[in-house]
């Protein structure tokens, strides 16, 4: 638990002091967006291609396993 102190006898801050402490240009310059969009980079398309191929292979393997189980039921072999 954090203990907070409240100073009742503190003098009010002037508008000039508050304005001098606000440096928005520095904050914006630190937080600028990258010049290249991540969706346009080759690395993004490589990762998306690899994940798409992996998904297609997994769905294909799953489909084969389901069809094999159905074929075994037709042969009279019970699978557990």
N, C-alpha and C positions, 0 to 999 in steps of 0.2 A: 504494500500500500504506500503510495507516494504522499508525503506530507507537503502541503502547499502553504506558503506564508503570504499573508496579505498585509501590505504596508498601508496603513491609513494616513500616515503623515507625509506621503510622497507628493511632491509637487506635480502639477499637471504638465504634460508634454506640450510644447508649442507646435503649431502647424509647420513652422520652418524646420524644426528638428525632425518631425515625422517625414516631411518631404525630402530632407537630405539623406535619410536612411533607406528610401525606396529607390532601388536601382533596378528597374525592370529590364533595361537593355542587357545587363549582365545575366539575368535569369533566363531571358529568351535566348541569348547566344549560347548558353550552356545546354539548352533543351531543343536545339534545332533538329529538324527531321533529317534523316539521311538523304543524300542527293539521289541515290538509286533506290527505287522501290524494291522491296524484297520479292515482290511477285514477278519482277522482270529479270531477276538474277538467274543465271544458269544453274546455280546450286539448288534453288527452289524447284525448278523443273526436274532436276535429277532426282531429288528426294521424292517428289510427287510421282514420277515415273516408276521408281523402285517400289514405292508403297502400293501403287496400282497393280504392278506385276505380282507382288506378293499376295495381294488380296485376290486376284484372279486365280492364282495357283491354289490358294487355300480353299476357295469356293469349288474349284474343280476337283480337288482331292475329297472334299466333303461330299460332293455329289456322287463320286464313284463309290465311296464307302456306303452311302445310303442305298444306292442301286445294288451293291453286292449283298447287303443285308436282305433286301427284298428278294433277290434271286435265291438266297439260302432258304428263305421261308417257303418258296415254291418247290424246293427239292425235298422238303420234309426234314431238314436239319434245323434243330433248334439252337439258337444262339442266345447266350446269356451275357 
